[in-house]
């Protein structure tokens, strides 16, 4: 009997090990799946979900969580929605309200960026869920998202109504984070409606409430809002005074993530670079360019192209129009290739200016004709309404190697298949009849 118990004990340990190996394999190889789902890709996804079906309880939630992490940066894709919906269902089934709330928030955030119709279909249901379960921060955060989406839709009156309700609720519950989110949202409203000076006190109020509520991520975002408001008001020197606060918050975030978050450092440093260019402090600008040059190749293509555009501004400012001209074509080609027409027409205008400054008048005239024709065609579909969508695509666009994707899928499927076979054999051994020998 002792040998039988030992056998089952060893089998139990091995099965637990296999399950954890499955989760690790998700992390290592799941990210190779593309956003554009071909029939083969869909087959691979089905295999991943079949693996998850073999897990139970906490391990199953962990596996879904890892899948969500791997596809967090993916853009409009049925895959991400499918994973999140399954994650929500499993959390609900296990009565894990905290994870259900987190997964629901991620889905709402996804719809906020890519599908406004689905956002409005889901948002009120989430607000009820968050309020009933006393997730007050999440509740006010999604209120803020609702107001921002209405702004993007140019429904300013309804957006104001939402912000006012949100502020009253936050005051009622004495929720500092909620009051901070309300103030931040009002600040964004004034930035969106070209009243940047009015945005400044709201951003400062938001920062103070986020500090009190110990919400460093929101404080960080509010500082960006304040920086942008000061820049819009041409208060560049005041904006530069925020640098020590940015550095302090960024150090905390680096510690939290356990790494130097390059993309976040770039968002700060590129803003300061632009400030110094406008202020004609070219020595400081070159220092920031040297700093960004040291890591720019590690960033996604959208950041690299954006940085080229800033370098164009620098070369234009110092009178090196030939270098600006060399860079502007690649910026224009990129923006055209990903559908960022708003930025592409600005690139055409800049190119015409550089050509004119170089004394190449006929070429400049041709580019201006192209610029006008492109701009007129975009204006017909209400350019203003599209700007936010185009900026969003610019921020999240990511190129992934097709060959690398296929390699990851093949390796990943091989590992998963092997693990499933091992699990099946172990289950067979565990539950097959055993013959004991007696002395």
C-alpha positions as CSV (number, residue, x, y, z in Angstrom):
1,X,0.0,0.0,0.0
2,X,2.9,2.3,0.8
3,X,4.3,1.9,-2.8
4,X,0.8,2.8,-4.1
5,X,0.7,6.0,-2.1
6,X,4.3,6.8,-3.1
7,X,3.3,6.4,-6.8
8,X,0.3,8.7,-6.5
9,X,2.5,11.2,-4.6
10,X,5.1,11.3,-7.3
11,X,2.4,11.5,-10.0
12,X,0.8,14.4,-8.2
13,X,4.1,16.3,-8.0
14,X,4.9,15.6,-11.7
15,X,1.4,16.8,-12.8
16,X,1.8,20.0,-10.9
17,X,5.2,20.5,-12.4
18,X,3.8,19.9,-15.9
19,X,1.0,22.5,-15.3
20,X,3.5,25.1,-14.3
21,X,5.6,24.3,-17.4
22,X,2.5,24.9,-19.5
23,X,2.2,28.4,-18.0
24,X,5.9,29.1,-18.5
25,X,5.5,27.9,-22.1
26,X,2.7,30.4,-22.6
27,X,5.0,33.2,-21.6
28,X,7.9,32.1,-23.7
29,X,6.1,31.2,-27.0
30,X,2.6,32.7,-26.9
31,X,3.8,36.1,-28.0
32,X,4.8,34.9,-31.4
33,X,1.2,34.8,-32.6
34,X,0.3,37.6,-35.0
35,X,-2.6,40.1,-34.8
36,X,-3.7,39.1,-38.3
37,X,-5.3,35.7,-37.8
38,X,-4.9,33.3,-40.7
39,X,-6.5,29.8,-40.7
40,X,-3.2,28.4,-39.3
41,X,-3.0,31.1,-36.6
42,X,-6.6,30.3,-35.6
43,X,-5.7,26.6,-35.3
44,X,-2.8,27.6,-33.1
45,X,-5.0,29.7,-30.8
46,X,-7.5,26.8,-30.5
47,X,-4.6,24.6,-29.4
48,X,-3.7,27.2,-26.7
49,X,-7.2,27.3,-25.4
50,X,-7.3,23.4,-25.3
51,X,-4.3,23.5,-23.1
52,X,-6.0,25.9,-20.7
53,X,-9.0,23.5,-20.4
54,X,-6.7,21.0,-18.7
55,X,-5.9,23.5,-15.9
56,X,-8.1,24.2,-12.9
57,X,-8.7,26.9,-10.3
58,X,-5.9,29.4,-9.7
59,X,-3.7,27.9,-12.3
60,X,-6.3,28.4,-15.0
61,X,-6.7,32.1,-14.1
62,X,-2.9,32.5,-14.1
63,X,-2.7,31.0,-17.6
64,X,-5.4,33.4,-18.9
65,X,-3.6,36.3,-17.1
66,X,-0.3,35.3,-18.9
67,X,-2.1,35.2,-22.3
68,X,-3.5,38.7,-21.6
69,X,-0.1,40.0,-20.8
70,X,1.4,38.6,-24.0
71,X,-1.3,40.2,-26.1
72,X,-1.7,43.5,-24.1
73,X,0.0,45.7,-26.8
74,X,-1.9,44.0,-29.7
75,X,-4.3,46.3,-31.6
76,X,-7.8,45.7,-32.9
77,X,-8.0,41.9,-32.9
78,X,-10.6,39.2,-32.2
79,X,-7.9,37.3,-30.4
80,X,-7.5,39.8,-27.6
81,X,-11.3,40.2,-27.1
82,X,-11.7,36.4,-27.0
83,X,-9.0,36.0,-24.4
84,X,-10.4,38.7,-22.2
85,X,-13.9,37.4,-22.4
86,X,-12.8,34.0,-21.4
87,X,-10.7,35.5,-18.6
88,X,-13.8,37.3,-17.3
89,X,-16.0,34.2,-17.5
90,X,-13.4,32.1,-15.6
91,X,-13.0,34.8,-12.9
92,X,-16.7,35.1,-12.5
93,X,-17.1,31.3,-12.3
94,X,-14.4,31.2,-9.5
95,X,-16.1,34.2,-7.8
96,X,-12.8,36.1,-8.0
97,X,-14.2,39.6,-8.1
98,X,-10.8,41.3,-8.1
99,X,-9.6,39.5,-11.2
100,X,-13.0,39.9,-12.8
101,X,-12.8,43.6,-12.3
102,X,-9.3,43.9,-13.6
103,X,-10.2,41.8,-16.8
104,X,-13.4,43.8,-17.4
105,X,-11.4,47.1,-17.1
106,X,-8.9,45.9,-19.7
107,X,-11.7,45.0,-22.1
108,X,-13.3,48.4,-21.6
109,X,-10.0,50.1,-22.1
110,X,-9.5,48.2,-25.3
111,X,-12.9,49.2,-26.6
112,X,-12.2,52.8,-25.5
113,X,-9.3,53.0,-28.0
114,X,-10.6,50.8,-30.8
115,X,-14.3,50.4,-30.7
116,X,-16.5,53.2,-29.3
117,X,-19.7,51.4,-30.1
118,X,-18.7,48.4,-28.0
119,X,-17.4,50.7,-25.3
120,X,-20.8,52.4,-24.9
121,X,-22.5,49.0,-24.9
122,X,-20.3,47.7,-22.0
123,X,-19.4,50.8,-19.9
124,X,-22.6,51.2,-17.8
125,X,-22.6,47.5,-16.9
126,X,-19.0,47.8,-15.7
127,X,-19.8,50.9,-13.7
128,X,-22.6,49.0,-11.9
129,X,-20.3,46.0,-11.3
130,X,-17.5,48.2,-9.9
131,X,-19.8,50.3,-7.7
132,X,-21.7,47.2,-6.3
133,X,-18.4,45.5,-5.4
134,X,-16.8,48.7,-4.0
135,X,-14.0,49.0,-6.5
136,X,-14.2,52.8,-6.3
137,X,-11.0,53.6,-8.0
138,X,-11.9,51.5,-11.0
139,X,-15.4,53.0,-10.9
140,X,-14.1,56.6,-11.2
141,X,-11.4,55.6,-13.7
142,X,-14.0,54.3,-16.1
143,X,-16.2,57.4,-15.5
144,X,-13.1,59.3,-16.7
145,X,-12.8,57.1,-19.8
146,X,-16.4,57.6,-20.7
147,X,-16.0,61.4,-20.6
148,X,-12.8,61.2,-22.7
149,X,-14.5,59.0,-25.3
150,X,-17.4,61.5,-25.5
151,X,-14.8,64.2,-26.1
152,X,-13.3,62.2,-28.9
153,X,-16.7,62.0,-30.4
154,X,-17.0,65.8,-30.1
155,X,-20.0,65.4,-27.8
156,X,-18.8,68.0,-25.4
157,X,-22.1,68.7,-23.7
158,X,-22.6,65.1,-22.7
159,X,-18.9,64.8,-21.7
160,X,-19.4,67.8,-19.3
161,X,-22.4,66.1,-17.8
162,X,-20.5,62.9,-17.1
163,X,-17.6,64.9,-15.5
164,X,-19.9,66.8,-13.3
165,X,-21.6,63.6,-12.1
166,X,-18.3,62.0,-11.6
167,X,-17.0,64.9,-9.5
168,X,-20.1,64.9,-7.3
169,X,-19.8,61.1,-6.7
170,X,-16.1,61.4,-5.8
171,X,-16.8,64.2,-3.3
172,X,-19.6,62.2,-1.8
173,X,-17.4,59.2,-1.2
174,X,-14.4,61.3,-0.1
175,X,-12.3,59.5,-2.7
176,X,-9.1,61.4,-3.4
177,X,-8.2,59.2,-6.4
178,X,-11.7,59.9,-7.8
179,X,-11.5,63.6,-7.3
180,X,-8.0,63.5,-8.9
181,X,-9.5,61.7,-12.0
182,X,-12.3,64.2,-12.2
183,X,-9.8,67.1,-12.1
184,X,-7.6,65.4,-14.7
185,X,-10.6,64.8,-17.0
186,X,-11.7,68.4,-16.8
187,X,-8.1,69.4,-17.6
188,X,-8.1,67.2,-20.7
189,X,-11.4,68.7,-21.7
190,X,-9.9,72.2,-21.7
191,X,-6.9,71.0,-23.6
192,X,-9.1,69.4,-26.2
193,X,-11.2,72.6,-26.6
194,X,-8.1,74.9,-27.0
195,X,-8.4,76.4,-23.6
196,X,-5.1,75.3,-22.3
197,X,-4.7,78.1,-19.8
198,X,-7.8,76.8,-18.0
199,X,-6.4,73.3,-18.0
200,X,-3.4,74.2,-15.9
201,X,-5.1,74.6,-12.4
202,X,-7.1,71.3,-13.0
203,X,-3.9,69.4,-13.8
204,X,-2.3,70.8,-10.6
205,X,-5.3,69.8,-8.6
206,X,-5.2,66.3,-10.0
207,X,-1.5,65.9,-9.1
208,X,-2.2,66.9,-5.5
209,X,-5.1,64.4,-5.1
210,X,-3.1,61.6,-6.7
211,X,-0.2,62.3,-4.3
212,X,-2.6,62.1,-1.4
213,X,-4.1,58.9,-2.7
214,X,-0.7,57.4,-3.4
215,X,-1.4,56.8,-7.1
216,X,2.0,57.3,-8.8
217,X,0.9,56.1,-12.2
218,X,-2.0,58.6,-12.3
219,X,0.3,61.3,-10.9
220,X,2.7,60.6,-13.7
221,X,0.0,61.0,-16.4
222,X,-1.3,64.2,-14.8
223,X,2.2,65.6,-14.9
224,X,2.2,64.9,-18.7
225,X,-1.1,66.8,-18.9
226,X,0.3,69.8,-17.0
227,X,3.5,69.7,-19.2
228,X,1.4,69.7,-22.4
229,X,-0.9,72.5,-21.1
230,X,2.1,74.7,-20.3
231,X,3.7,74.0,-23.7
232,X,0.4,74.9,-25.4
233,X,0.5,78.2,-23.5
234,X,4.2,78.8,-24.7
235,X,5.2,78.6,-21.0
236,X,8.3,76.5,-21.9
237,X,10.4,77.5,-18.9
238,X,7.7,76.6,-16.5
239,X,7.4,73.2,-18.2
240,X,11.1,72.6,-17.8
241,X,10.7,73.1,-14.0
242,X,8.7,69.9,-13.9
243,X,11.8,67.8,-14.8
244,X,12.8,66.9,-11.2
245,X,9.2,65.6,-10.5
246,X,9.2,63.5,-13.7
247,X,12.6,62.0,-12.7
248,X,11.5,61.2,-9.2
249,X,8.3,59.5,-10.3
250,X,10.1,57.7,-13.1
251,X,12.7,56.3,-10.6
252,X,9.8,54.9,-8.6
253,X,8.3,53.3,-11.7
254,X,11.6,51.8,-12.8
255,X,11.9,50.3,-9.3
256,X,8.3,49.0,-9.5
257,X,9.0,47.3,-12.8
258,X,12.4,46.2,-11.8
259,X,13.9,47.6,-15.0
260,X,14.7,50.9,-16.8
261,X,11.4,51.5,-18.7
262,X,12.9,52.9,-21.9
263,X,9.7,54.0,-23.6
264,X,8.6,56.0,-20.6
265,X,12.0,57.7,-20.4
266,X,11.6,58.6,-24.1
267,X,8.2,60.2,-23.6
268,X,9.8,62.5,-21.0
269,X,13.1,63.2,-22.7
270,X,11.6,63.8,-26.2
271,X,9.3,66.4,-24.6
272,X,12.2,68.2,-23.1
273,X,14.1,68.0,-26.3
274,X,11.2,69.8,-28.1
275,X,11.2,72.4,-25.4
276,X,14.9,73.2,-25.8
277,X,14.5,73.4,-29.6
278,X,11.7,76.0,-29.2
279,X,13.8,77.9,-26.6
280,X,16.8,77.9,-29.0
281,X,18.9,76.2,-26.3
282,X,20.6,74.0,-28.9
283,X,23.4,72.8,-26.5
284,X,20.8,71.3,-24.2
285,X,18.9,70.0,-27.2
286,X,22.0,68.2,-28.4
287,X,22.5,66.6,-24.9
288,X,19.0,65.2,-25.0
289,X,19.5,64.0,-28.6
290,X,22.7,62.2,-27.6
291,X,20.8,60.6,-24.7
292,X,17.9,59.4,-26.9
293,X,20.4,58.2,-29.6
294,X,21.8,55.8,-27.0
295,X,18.6,53.8,-26.8
296,X,16.3,54.8,-29.7
297,X,17.0,51.6,-31.7
298,X,15.6,49.5,-28.8
299,X,12.2,51.3,-29.2
300,X,9.2,50.4,-31.4
301,X,9.1,51.8,-34.9
302,X,6.5,54.5,-34.1
303,X,8.9,56.0,-31.5
304,X,11.9,55.9,-33.8
305,X,9.9,57.7,-36.6
306,X,8.5,60.3,-34.1
307,X,12.1,61.0,-33.0
308,X,13.2,61.5,-36.6
309,X,10.5,64.1,-36.9
310,X,11.8,65.9,-33.8
311,X,15.3,65.8,-35.3
312,X,13.9,67.4,-38.4
313,X,12.6,70.3,-36.2
314,X,16.1,70.6,-34.7
315,X,17.9,70.7,-38.1
316,X,15.3,73.2,-39.4
317,X,15.9,75.4,-36.3
318,X,19.7,75.4,-36.7
319,X,19.5,76.0,-40.5
320,X,20.7,72.5,-41.6
321,X,17.8,72.1,-44.1
322,X,19.5,69.4,-46.1
323,X,19.6,67.0,-43.1
324,X,16.0,67.8,-42.3
325,X,15.1,67.0,-45.9
326,X,17.0,63.6,-45.7
327,X,14.9,62.5,-42.8
328,X,11.4,63.8,-43.7
329,X,10.9,61.4,-46.5
330,X,11.2,58.3,-44.3
331,X,8.9,59.9,-41.7
332,X,6.3,60.6,-44.5
333,X,6.6,57.1,-45.9
334,X,6.1,55.5,-42.5
335,X,3.0,57.7,-41.7
336,X,1.5,56.9,-45.1
337,X,2.1,53.2,-44.8
338,X,0.2,53.0,-41.5
339,X,-2.6,55.3,-42.5
340,X,-1.5,58.3,-40.4
341,X,-2.7,60.8,-43.0
342,X,-3.0,63.7,-40.5
343,X,0.8,63.4,-39.8
344,X,1.6,62.6,-43.4
345,X,0.1,65.9,-44.7
346,X,2.1,67.8,-42.1
347,X,5.3,66.0,-43.3
348,X,4.5,67.1,-46.9
349,X,4.2,70.7,-45.7
350,X,7.5,70.6,-43.8
351,X,9.2,69.0,-46.9
352,X,8.0,71.9,-49.1
353,X,9.4,74.4,-46.5
354,X,12.8,72.7,-46.4
355,X,13.0,72.7,-50.2
356,X,12.0,76.3,-50.4
357,X,14.7,77.2,-47.8
358,X,17.2,75.3,-49.9
359,X,16.3,77.4,-52.9
360,X,14.6,74.6,-54.8
361,X,11.4,76.5,-55.5
362,X,10.0,74.4,-58.3
363,X,10.3,71.2,-56.3
364,X,8.8,73.0,-53.3
365,X,5.8,74.1,-55.5
366,X,5.1,70.5,-56.6
367,X,5.2,69.2,-53.0
368,X,2.8,72.0,-52.0
369,X,0.3,71.0,-54.7
370,X,0.5,67.4,-53.4
371,X,0.0,68.7,-49.9
372,X,-3.1,70.7,-50.8
373,X,-4.6,67.8,-52.7
374,X,-4.0,65.3,-49.9
375,X,-5.3,67.8,-47.3
376,X,-8.5,68.6,-49.3
377,X,-9.3,64.9,-49.6
378,X,-8.9,64.3,-45.9
379,X,-10.9,67.5,-45.0
380,X,-13.9,65.9,-46.8
381,X,-14.2,63.2,-44.1
382,X,-14.0,65.7,-41.2
383,X,-10.3,65.7,-40.4
384,X,-10.8,67.0,-36.9
385,X,-12.9,64.0,-35.9
386,X,-10.2,61.6,-37.1
387,X,-7.1,63.2,-35.5
388,X,-7.4,61.3,-32.2
389,X,-7.9,58.0,-33.9
390,X,-4.8,58.6,-36.1
391,X,-2.7,59.6,-33.1
392,X,-3.8,56.4,-31.3
393,X,-2.7,54.3,-34.3
394,X,0.6,56.1,-34.3
395,X,1.3,55.4,-30.7
396,X,0.4,51.6,-30.7
397,X,1.5,50.5,-34.2
398,X,4.0,47.7,-34.0
399,X,5.8,45.7,-36.7
400,X,6.4,42.0,-36.0
401,X,8.6,39.7,-38.1
402,X,6.5,37.1,-40.0
403,X,9.4,34.5,-39.9
404,X,9.8,35.0,-36.1
405,X,6.1,34.6,-35.6
406,X,6.0,31.3,-37.5
407,X,9.0,30.0,-35.6
408,X,7.4,30.8,-32.2
409,X,4.1,29.1,-33.3
410,X,5.9,25.9,-34.4
411,X,8.0,25.7,-31.3
412,X,5.1,26.6,-29.0
413,X,2.8,24.0,-30.5
414,X,5.5,21.3,-30.3
415,X,5.9,21.9,-26.6
416,X,2.2,22.1,-25.9
417,X,1.6,18.8,-27.8
418,X,4.4,17.1,-25.9
419,X,3.0,18.3,-22.6
420,X,-0.5,17.1,-23.4
421,X,0.8,13.7,-24.3
422,X,2.7,13.4,-21.1
423,X,-0.3,14.5,-19.1
424,X,-2.4,11.8,-20.8
425,X,0.1,9.1,-20.1
426,X,0.4,10.1,-16.4
427,X,-3.4,10.2,-16.0
428,X,-3.6,6.7,-17.6
429,X,-0.9,5.4,-15.1
430,X,-2.5,7.1,-12.2
431,X,-6.0,5.6,-12.7
432,X,-5.2,2.2,-14.2
433,X,-5.5,-0.9,-11.9
434,X,-2.4,-1.7,-9.8
435,X,-1.4,-5.2,-8.6
436,X,0.2,-5.4,-5.2
437,X,2.6,-8.3,-4.4
438,X,2.5,-9.8,-0.9
439,X,5.4,-11.5,0.8
